[in-house]
Amino acid sequence: MENVVIYYQQKQNESTEKAIHYINTLIKKLENRFVIKGVYIDRFENRNEFVDLLQSPLSEIDYIYLEQEITDEFDKQMLNELSKAENFKIKYFHSI
């Protein structure tokens, strides 16, 4: 089975409970086909977990699932370059 990591950034005024419920729904859809290696959740306009994700052993990951495209141009470019260097693919929740 292939390895995946999930990254989610909460929406403005979204409760942690609602975000976790949403992510648990995604995990249930993914866990039969993939090994989930990690889940990273940032609060709205925060990127600490995103940075932790980028510092994790990405060579062990086949896919990173994102809720939406990264809006920060620097972060987007960094993630795209790392995906090439570490050989993982970026997918989005809507494709599940």
N, C-alpha and C positions, 0 to 999 in steps of 0.2 A: 504494500500500500504506500501511496505517496504521502509526504509530509506537508502540512499546511500550518500557517500562522494566520491569525485573525487580528486585524487592527480596526478599531472603531473609535471615532471621536464623537463625543456626545454633542447633541444639538443644544442651542441656547435654551435654557429653562427646562431641559430634559432631566428628569430625575435619574439617579443612579439605578434605582430599582427598575425603571422602564427600560433603560439601556441594557441591563443584565438580562431581563426577560427577552428582549429582542435578540441578543447574542446567543442565549440558550436555544432559541428557536433555530438559529442558523447552525449551531453546533449539532443539533439533532439531525439536520439535513445533510451535514458533511461527515459525521462520524462513521457512517457505514462504508464510505468510499475512501476516507483519508485518516491518517494519524494526525491529530491536532497537537502540535508541538508547543503552542502558546497562544494566549489571548492578551492583547494589549488594548487598554481602554484609557483614552484621555478625556478630560473634561473639555468643555467648549473653549476654544482658543488657547489650549494648552498643548504642548507637544513633548512632554517628558517621556511618556511611554513610547512615542514614535522614535525618539532618540535611543531608548533602550532596545527597541526592536532592531534598529539599524546596527547596533553594537552586538547583537546576538549572533550565533554561528549560522549565518545565512546559507552557507554551503550545504547545510543539512536540510534545507527547505526546498520544496518543489514549487509551492505556490504561496503567495501572500494574498489573502482576501481583504479587500477594502470596501467600506460602505459606499464611498464616492471617491472621485478623483481628488488627489491632493491639490489644494489650491495655491499653496505657497510654491512659487516657481523654483526656488533653491531646493526645497525638500523633494519636489517632484523630479527634478533633474537628478538629484542624488539617488533617489530610489530607482530611477530608470537605469542609471549607470551601474549601480550595485546589482540590479537584476541581470545585466549582461555579464558582469564580472563573476558573479556567484552562481549564475545559471539557474535562476528561478523565474517564474512567471507571475505577473500581477493580474489578479482577477477581481471582479466586483460582485457584491452580494446579489445584485439583480440577475446574475447569470446562474445562480444556484437553482 
